[in-house]
Amino acid sequence: MTLADYANQFVDNLKPWELSKDPKESKKLQHVCSVAINLFRLLTIYLKPVLPGLRPMQKHFSVSQPCAG
């Protein structure tokens, strides 16, 4: 669960909900959201054995092509 703690701290420290209010921070916002989604993806993989219901949710967060930027 250390990864979950780090992921939570990362999002809490960078506050994407506040970054979204400033158009000048769009690149930083994209980075923060991309990292957060990837962390969620990793957590669903690690938690699959104990929470199998999470894994189907992962497909909604999977990126089939890398984002330009």
N, CA, C and O atoms as CSV, one atom per row, in Angstrom:
chain,resi,resn,atom,element,x,y,z
A,1,MET,N,N,0.812,-1.203,0.000
A,1,MET,CA,C,0.000,0.000,0.000
A,1,MET,C,C,0.853,1.264,0.000
A,1,MET,O,O,0.324,2.375,-0.032
A,2,THR,N,N,2.139,1.096,0.035
A,2,THR,CA,C,3.017,2.259,-0.019
A,2,THR,C,C,2.821,3.025,-1.324
A,2,THR,O,O,2.817,4.256,-1.325
A,3,LEU,N,N,2.656,2.304,-2.435
A,3,LEU,CA,C,2.429,2.969,-3.719
A,3,LEU,C,C,1.152,3.805,-3.672
A,3,LEU,O,O,1.122,4.922,-4.189
A,4,ALA,N,N,0.118,3.281,-3.066
A,4,ALA,CA,C,-1.131,4.039,-2.943
A,4,ALA,C,C,-0.923,5.304,-2.110
A,4,ALA,O,O,-1.476,6.358,-2.424
A,5,ASP,N,N,-0.137,5.195,-1.065
A,5,ASP,CA,C,0.164,6.374,-0.243
A,5,ASP,C,C,0.935,7.418,-1.040
A,5,ASP,O,O,0.639,8.610,-0.962
A,6,TYR,N,N,1.933,6.961,-1.812
A,6,TYR,CA,C,2.703,7.897,-2.641
A,6,TYR,C,C,1.830,8.532,-3.717
A,6,TYR,O,O,1.944,9.726,-3.992
A,7,ALA,N,N,0.967,7.738,-4.318
A,7,ALA,CA,C,0.066,8.263,-5.352
A,7,ALA,C,C,-0.859,9.324,-4.765
A,7,ALA,O,O,-1.062,10.380,-5.363
A,8,ASN,N,N,-1.413,9.038,-3.599
A,8,ASN,CA,C,-2.300,9.991,-2.942
A,8,ASN,C,C,-1.557,11.276,-2.594
A,8,ASN,O,O,-2.075,12.376,-2.789
A,9,GLN,N,N,-0.352,11.130,-2.083
A,9,GLN,CA,C,0.454,12.298,-1.718
A,9,GLN,C,C,0.810,13.115,-2.958
A,9,GLN,O,O,0.770,14.345,-2.927
A,10,PHE,N,N,1.157,12.433,-4.046
A,10,PHE,CA,C,1.495,13.107,-5.306
A,10,PHE,C,C,0.331,13.980,-5.774
A,10,PHE,O,O,0.514,15.159,-6.076
A,11,VAL,N,N,-0.856,13.399,-5.832
A,11,VAL,CA,C,-2.032,14.142,-6.304
A,11,VAL,C,C,-2.385,15.255,-5.321
A,11,VAL,O,O,-2.711,16.368,-5.733
A,12,ASP,N,N,-2.322,14.964,-4.043
A,12,ASP,CA,C,-2.663,15.975,-3.042
A,12,ASP,C,C,-1.695,17.159,-3.077
A,12,ASP,O,O,-2.113,18.307,-2.931
A,13,ASN,N,N,-0.407,16.881,-3.271
A,13,ASN,CA,C,0.586,17.954,-3.307
A,13,ASN,C,C,0.482,18.821,-4.561
A,13,ASN,O,O,0.680,20.034,-4.497
A,14,LEU,N,N,0.173,18.201,-5.696
A,14,LEU,CA,C,0.154,18.950,-6.953
A,14,LEU,C,C,-1.218,19.519,-7.304
A,14,LEU,O,O,-1.325,20.352,-8.204
A,15,LYS,N,N,-2.246,19.091,-6.622
A,15,LYS,CA,C,-3.594,19.659,-6.709
A,15,LYS,C,C,-4.057,19.944,-8.154
A,15,LYS,O,O,-4.178,21.103,-8.550
A,16,PRO,N,N,-4.309,18.894,-8.923
A,16,PRO,CA,C,-4.729,19.116,-10.305
A,16,PRO,C,C,-6.035,19.904,-10.414
A,16,PRO,O,O,-6.248,20.584,-11.418
A,17,TRP,N,N,-6.902,19.834,-9.427
A,17,TRP,CA,C,-8.146,20.590,-9.445
A,17,TRP,C,C,-7.866,22.086,-9.411
A,17,TRP,O,O,-8.674,22.876,-9.900
A,18,GLU,N,N,-6.732,22.484,-8.841
A,18,GLU,CA,C,-6.355,23.901,-8.852
A,18,GLU,C,C,-5.592,24.247,-10.130
A,18,GLU,O,O,-5.766,25.333,-10.682
A,19,LEU,N,N,-4.754,23.335,-10.598
A,19,LEU,CA,C,-4.028,23.568,-11.848
A,19,LEU,C,C,-4.996,23.783,-13.000
A,19,LEU,O,O,-4.713,24.566,-13.906
A,20,SER,N,N,-6.129,23.102,-12.977
A,20,SER,CA,C,-7.093,23.201,-14.078
A,20,SER,C,C,-7.710,24.588,-14.195
A,20,SER,O,O,-8.301,24.911,-15.225
A,21,LYS,N,N,-7.587,25.398,-13.179
A,21,LYS,CA,C,-8.152,26.750,-13.200
A,21,LYS,C,C,-7.240,27.744,-13.897
A,21,LYS,O,O,-7.664,28.854,-14.216
A,22,ASP,N,N,-5.978,27.356,-14.141
A,22,ASP,CA,C,-5.010,28.268,-14.752
A,22,ASP,C,C,-4.575,27.726,-16.110
A,22,ASP,O,O,-3.878,26.713,-16.171
A,23,PRO,N,N,-4.975,28.383,-17.204
A,23,PRO,CA,C,-4.612,27.897,-18.536
A,23,PRO,C,C,-3.101,27.793,-18.761
A,23,PRO,O,O,-2.656,26.998,-19.589
A,24,LYS,N,N,-2.316,28.579,-18.040
A,24,LYS,CA,C,-0.857,28.529,-18.186
A,24,LYS,C,C,-0.279,27.229,-17.630
A,24,LYS,O,O,0.860,26.878,-17.938
A,25,GLU,N,N,-1.035,26.529,-16.835
A,25,GLU,CA,C,-0.567,25.294,-16.195
A,25,GLU,C,C,-1.056,24.038,-16.923
A,25,GLU,O,O,-1.033,22.947,-16.353
A,26,SER,N,N,-1.493,24.184,-18.166
A,26,SER,CA,C,-2.093,23.039,-18.867
A,26,SER,C,C,-1.107,21.887,-19.065
A,26,SER,O,O,-1.498,20.725,-18.950
A,27,LYS,N,N,0.156,22.181,-19.357
A,27,LYS,CA,C,1.134,21.104,-19.536
A,27,LYS,C,C,1.397,20.383,-18.214
A,27,LYS,O,O,1.496,19.157,-18.178
A,28,LYS,N,N,1.506,21.144,-17.142
A,28,LYS,CA,C,1.716,20.540,-15.831
A,28,LYS,C,C,0.491,19.716,-15.439
A,28,LYS,O,O,0.624,18.623,-14.887
A,29,LEU,N,N,-0.699,20.241,-15.724
A,29,LEU,CA,C,-1.932,19.513,-15.436
A,29,LEU,C,C,-1.975,18.194,-16.202
A,29,LEU,O,O,-2.338,17.161,-15.639
A,30,GLN,N,N,-1.612,18.223,-17.470
A,30,GLN,CA,C,-1.600,17.002,-18.266
A,30,GLN,C,C,-0.613,15.989,-17.684
A,30,GLN,O,O,-0.908,14.795,-17.618
A,31,HIS,N,N,0.546,16.465,-17.267
A,31,HIS,CA,C,1.547,15.575,-16.673
A,31,HIS,C,C,1.019,14.947,-15.374
A,31,HIS,O,O,1.114,13.736,-15.178
A,32,VAL,N,N,0.476,15.769,-14.508
A,32,VAL,CA,C,-0.025,15.281,-13.219
A,32,VAL,C,C,-1.138,14.259,-13.435
A,32,VAL,O,O,-1.151,13.211,-12.789
A,33,CYS,N,N,-2.062,14.554,-14.331
A,33,CYS,CA,C,-3.168,13.625,-14.582
A,33,CYS,C,C,-2.673,12.338,-15.232
A,33,CYS,O,O,-3.161,11.255,-14.910
A,34,SER,N,N,-1.715,12.445,-16.139
A,34,SER,CA,C,-1.168,11.246,-16.781
A,34,SER,C,C,-0.477,10.344,-15.769
A,34,SER,O,O,-0.656,9.126,-15.788
A,35,VAL,N,N,0.306,10.938,-14.895
A,35,VAL,CA,C,0.987,10.153,-13.858
A,35,VAL,C,C,-0.039,9.528,-12.915
A,35,VAL,O,O,0.084,8.359,-12.549
A,36,ALA,N,N,-1.046,10.300,-12.525
A,36,ALA,CA,C,-2.065,9.776,-11.603
A,36,ALA,C,C,-2.822,8.601,-12.229
A,36,ALA,O,O,-3.076,7.601,-11.557
A,37,ILE,N,N,-3.176,8.713,-13.487
A,37,ILE,CA,C,-3.881,7.622,-14.163
A,37,ILE,C,C,-2.988,6.398,-14.271
A,37,ILE,O,O,-3.450,5.272,-14.084
A,38,ASN,N,N,-1.714,6.608,-14.569
A,38,ASN,CA,C,-0.798,5.471,-14.655
A,38,ASN,C,C,-0.610,4.810,-13.281
A,38,ASN,O,O,-0.516,3.586,-13.191
A,39,LEU,N,N,-0.557,5.599,-12.236
A,39,LEU,CA,C,-0.459,5.034,-10.886
A,39,LEU,C,C,-1.703,4.211,-10.557
A,39,LEU,O,O,-1.603,3.136,-9.965
A,40,PHE,N,N,-2.871,4.717,-10.942
A,40,PHE,CA,C,-4.101,3.962,-10.725
A,40,PHE,C,C,-4.050,2.634,-11.489
A,40,PHE,O,O,-4.459,1.595,-10.970
A,41,ARG,N,N,-3.547,2.681,-12.718
A,41,ARG,CA,C,-3.418,1.465,-13.528
A,41,ARG,C,C,-2.522,0.440,-12.828
A,41,ARG,O,O,-2.858,-0.742,-12.752
A,42,LEU,N,N,-1.387,0.903,-12.323
A,42,LEU,CA,C,-0.480,0.002,-11.619
A,42,LEU,C,C,-1.120,-0.566,-10.348
A,42,LEU,O,O,-0.974,-1.750,-10.045
A,43,LEU,N,N,-1.814,0.276,-9.626
A,43,LEU,CA,C,-2.469,-0.192,-8.401
A,43,LEU,C,C,-3.528,-1.249,-8.701
A,43,LEU,O,O,-3.678,-2.207,-7.943
A,44,THR,N,N,-4.268,-1.082,-9.810
A,44,THR,CA,C,-5.273,-2.095,-10.148
A,44,THR,C,C,-4.610,-3.427,-10.479
A,44,THR,O,O,-5.162,-4.486,-10.181
A,45,ILE,N,N,-3.432,-3.381,-11.093
A,45,ILE,CA,C,-2.704,-4.613,-11.398
A,45,ILE,C,C,-2.260,-5.290,-10.102
A,45,ILE,O,O,-2.437,-6.496,-9.933
A,46,TYR,N,N,-1.687,-4.514,-9.200
A,46,TYR,CA,C,-1.194,-5.082,-7.945
A,46,TYR,C,C,-2.326,-5.598,-7.055
A,46,TYR,O,O,-2.149,-6.566,-6.317
A,47,LEU,N,N,-3.485,-4.949,-7.129
A,47,LEU,CA,C,-4.595,-5.324,-6.256
A,47,LEU,C,C,-5.510,-6.392,-6.857
A,47,LEU,O,O,-6.433,-6.860,-6.190
A,48,LYS,N,N,-5.265,-6.777,-8.096
A,48,LYS,CA,C,-6.135,-7.749,-8.763
A,48,LYS,C,C,-6.359,-9.015,-7.939
A,48,LYS,O,O,-7.496,-9.478,-7.856
A,49,PRO,N,N,-5.324,-9.596,-7.327
A,49,PRO,CA,C,-5.561,-10.835,-6.566
A,49,PRO,C,C,-6.528,-10.673,-5.385
A,49,PRO,O,O,-7.228,-11.621,-5.030
A,50,VAL,N,N,-6.573,-9.506,-4.787
A,50,VAL,CA,C,-7.437,-9.327,-3.614
A,50,VAL,C,C,-8.714,-8.553,-3.932
A,50,VAL,O,O,-9.698,-8.651,-3.198
A,51,LEU,N,N,-8.702,-7.790,-5.014
A,51,LEU,CA,C,-9.880,-7.022,-5.431
A,51,LEU,C,C,-10.105,-7.211,-6.936
A,51,LEU,O,O,-9.885,-6.276,-7.706
A,52,PRO,N,N,-10.532,-8.380,-7.362
A,52,PRO,CA,C,-10.647,-8.659,-8.795
A,52,PRO,C,C,-11.640,-7.741,-9.522
A,52,PRO,O,O,-11.553,-7.592,-10.741
A,53,GLY,N,N,-12.549,-7.144,-8.816
A,53,GLY,CA,C,-13.516,-6.243,-9.440
A,53,GLY,C,C,-12.912,-4.943,-9.932
A,53,GLY,O,O,-13.529,-4.258,-10.748
A,54,LEU,N,N,-11.726,-4.579,-9.465
A,54,LEU,CA,C,-11.081,-3.345,-9.912
A,54,LEU,C,C,-10.516,-3.452,-11.317
A,54,LEU,O,O,-10.518,-2.477,-12.069
A,55,ARG,N,N,-10.040,-4.618,-11.669
A,55,ARG,CA,C,-9.342,-4.801,-12.944
A,55,ARG,C,C,-10.195,-4.399,-14.154
A,55,ARG,O,O,-9.670,-3.754,-15.061
A,56,PRO,N,N,-11.489,-4.753,-14.209
A,56,PRO,CA,C,-12.278,-4.322,-15.369
A,56,PRO,C,C,-12.355,-2.798,-15.509
A,56,PRO,O,O,-12.507,-2.288,-16.619
A,57,MET,N,N,-12.253,-2.072,-14.398
A,57,MET,CA,C,-12.274,-0.613,-14.466
A,57,MET,C,C,-11.040,-0.066,-15.165
A,57,MET,O,O,-11.073,1.026,-15.732
A,58,GLN,N,N,-9.953,-0.824,-15.126
A,58,GLN,CA,C,-8.700,-0.338,-15.690
A,58,GLN,C,C,-8.819,-0.036,-17.167
A,58,GLN,O,O,-8.190,0.906,-17.650
A,59,LYS,N,N,-9.612,-0.810,-17.906
A,59,LYS,CA,C,-9.706,-0.607,-19.351
A,59,LYS,C,C,-10.214,0.789,-19.687
A,59,LYS,O,O,-9.933,1.298,-20.773
A,60,HIS,N,N,-10.951,1.415,-18.789
A,60,HIS,CA,C,-11.430,2.755,-19.017
A,60,HIS,C,C,-10.331,3.812,-18.894
A,60,HIS,O,O,-10.491,4.940,-19.360
A,61,PHE,N,N,-9.229,3.442,-18.268
A,61,PHE,CA,C,-8.127,4.360,-18.063
A,61,PHE,C,C,-6.910,4.024,-18.916
A,61,PHE,O,O,-5.889,4.706,-18.832
A,62,SER,N,N,-7.007,2.991,-19.726
A,62,SER,CA,C,-5.890,2.591,-20.568
A,62,SER,C,C,-5.778,3.530,-21.760
A,62,SER,O,O,-6.785,3.959,-22.323
A,63,VAL,N,N,-4.567,3.838,-22.129
A,63,VAL,CA,C,-4.315,4.714,-23.259
A,63,VAL,C,C,-3.756,3.844,-24.378
A,63,VAL,O,O,-2.725,3.193,-24.213
A,64,SER,N,N,-4.443,3.840,-25.515
A,64,SER,CA,C,-3.991,2.990,-26.615
A,64,SER,C,C,-2.876,3.646,-27.417
A,64,SER,O,O,-2.072,2.957,-28.045
A,65,GLN,N,N,-2.824,4.964,-27.398
A,65,GLN,CA,C,-1.767,5.691,-28.089
A,65,GLN,C,C,-1.191,6.728,-27.146
A,65,GLN,O,O,-1.928,7.330,-26.365
A,66,PRO,N,N,0.131,6.950,-27.204
A,66,PRO,CA,C,0.732,7.974,-26.330
A,66,PRO,C,C,0.212,9.360,-26.692
A,66,PRO,O,O,-0.064,9.653,-27.855
A,67,CYS,N,N,0.088,10.190,-25.690
A,67,CYS,CA,C,-0.338,11.568,-25.903
A,67,CYS,C,C,0.811,12.390,-26.473
A,67,CYS,O,O,1.967,12.202,-26.094
A,68,ALA,N,N,0.491,13.286,-27.369
A,68,ALA,CA,C,1.512,14.190,-27.898
A,68,ALA,C,C,1.754,15.284,-26.879
A,68,ALA,O,O,0.833,15.720,-26.189
A,69,GLY,N,N,2.963,15.712,-26.792
A,69,GLY,CA,C,3.183,16.821,-25.877
A,69,GLY,C,C,4.480,16.795,-25.323
A,69,GLY,O,O,4.829,17.666,-24.527
